[in-house]
Amino acid sequence: MPSSPHPHEDLLAHLTRTSPLGPREAARVVAEVLAYFSESTEEYVRRRHTELQARGLTNERIFARLTEELPQRRVSAPELSARQLRRIVYG
């Protein structure tokens, strides 16, 4: 039985054709990018809150930044208020 093609075969071919990546490296990069963008809204908000807090940003600045970042995600998140963001972070 022949193996099924990679679900992103065309993207892998494009990456190997247009970059110095080999097939295995390209597959690893695609897997990493897909994993990064597969985070749920809640996972993303918690992770980014921790990252931005570690940089010394206040919650007010963090929540404003998250409000700007969320619509840029692969699957656009719903618009969340600062209170909703706070509830995701702190429960």
C-alpha angles and dihedrals in degrees: 000000000000117000116254115252119256108271089238098042093138092052092048091050090049093050094048091047096048103034140041090256119121121220095267093046092048091051090050092049092049091049091050093049092048091049090050093053095042092074114119118241089256093051091048094049092049093047095046092045090055092046095048093043089054087056089057099254118151121239090251091058093039094053091046090052093047089051088057095043101047097070088055093061119112091256106033111241121224116265107271128196122227087256092054090048090050091051091052091052100040103023 
